[in-house]
Amino acid sequence: MAKKITEVLGKTIRKERKERNLTQQDLADKTGISRRHIANIESGKINASFEVVLAIVKELNISLDNIIYADLNDNYKIELQKMAVQLSMCQDNQKQIALKTIDFMLSEFIAANH
């Protein structure tokens, strides 16, 4: 069963906070978010607002991608980064075609699985 986004978000924030030797109270003081709210986010009990996530990401000096793609396999992350670089080398009209093609194919795959 897939992890809930609140669990992934919480585990990622906890990991990043601990890597910086910050307590929940330290992060609360730096962001203006209550320690209890941070504890609830880290435990996956609540869904943090976008504004709260941005404040935490900014204070921890991490990319929002670290949060969004935290649960992705490293191989998928590498492939996505490689595709992003390739896409950046295309002209605008080519980018639109590539993105629409990928979107269509993914929609078809998802529909076939449900």
Buried (B, 14 or more C-beta within 10 A) or exposed (E): EEEEBBBBBBBBBBBBBEEEEBEBEBBBEBBEBEBEBBBBBBEBEBBBEEEBBBBBBEBBEBEEEBBBBBBBEEEEEEEEEEEEEEEEEEEEEEEEEBEEEEEEEEEEEEEEEE
